[in-house]
Amino acid sequence: DIQMTQSPSSLSASVGDRVTITCRASQSINTYLNWYQQKPGKAPKLLIYPAASLQGGVPSRFSGSGSGTDFTLTISSLQPEDFATYYCQQSYTTPWTFGQGTKVEIK
Amino acid sequence: EVQLEQSGAEVKKPGESLKISCKGSAYRFTSNWIGWVRQMPGKGLEWMGMIYPGDSNTRYSPSFQGQVTFSVDKSINTAYLQWSSLKASDTAMYYCARRDSSGFGGAFDIWGQGTMVTVSS
């Protein structure tokens, strides 16, 4: 199985901050990398797929980049509604695998 | 609006069987894989596998192969996840999700609201 490793596992940030989350795959996955946002008590929501393409309705302050094994999710100016847990996921091969998640908390 | 509607929360005893459901609406149900994702309390997301409603083709994660069974009833646009003998360690939230229609790779673009399964004696 392809292992996905996110860093950091959690971070504290203030409204307006620029936030970057990284995701590393244990082998090359081309650009078959997705990012999801999950708020407490809610189902995950697809933000970016693949790697750098924003899903419809997702604010432009979110962006994704990377290919091969290293990927990033950036929030250019953190808003109150962005406090959540973020997961990367590879869909290069089955079993699809998720990163362990990055919890973005209010500083 | 494209939706996946999951069945309600379940409380079961160890050793009991269970089948939970996921009903799709407002899209051609047979044309998109349906995946299942487990989230244990306070933990991250785990991909359990997928089923293609068009022909019931399945892909199981090795971690879940033999532990659960995916099925579908095309006539009512519903996918199922079932256990024959539950364990306490099956306690979790279970999400169904629709794989988008891309040819390779893909993502879960639509999610159900989740079904909480609690297994306790």
Chai-1 contact restraints between the chains, C-beta under 6 A:
chainA,res_idxA,chainB,res_idxB,connection_type,confidence,min_distance_angstrom,max_distance_angstrom,comment,restraint_id
A,Y32,B,G105,contact,1.0,0.0,6.0,A-B,restraint_1
A,N34,B,A107,contact,1.0,0.0,6.0,A-B,restraint_2
A,A43,B,Y95,contact,1.0,0.0,6.0,A-B,restraint_3
A,A43,B,W111,contact,1.0,0.0,6.0,A-B,restraint_4
A,A43,B,Q113,contact,1.0,0.0,6.0,A-B,restraint_5
A,A43,B,G114,contact,1.0,0.0,6.0,A-B,restraint_6
A,P44,B,W111,contact,1.0,0.0,6.0,A-B,restraint_7
A,L46,B,A107,contact,1.0,0.0,6.0,A-B,restraint_8
A,L46,B,D109,contact,1.0,0.0,6.0,A-B,restraint_9
A,Y49,B,A107,contact,1.0,0.0,6.0,A-B,restraint_10
A,P50,B,G105,contact,1.0,0.0,6.0,A-B,restraint_11
A,Y87,B,L45,contact,1.0,0.0,6.0,A-B,restraint_12
A,S91,B,G105,contact,1.0,0.0,6.0,A-B,restraint_13
A,S91,B,G106,contact,1.0,0.0,6.0,A-B,restraint_14
A,T94,B,R59,contact,1.0,0.0,6.0,A-B,restraint_15
A,P95,B,W47,contact,1.0,0.0,6.0,A-B,restraint_16
A,P95,B,S61,contact,1.0,0.0,6.0,A-B,restraint_17
A,W96,B,W47,contact,1.0,0.0,6.0,A-B,restraint_18
A,F98,B,L45,contact,1.0,0.0,6.0,A-B,restraint_19
A,Q100,B,G44,contact,1.0,0.0,6.0,A-B,restraint_20
A,G101,B,G44,contact,1.0,0.0,6.0,A-B,restraint_21
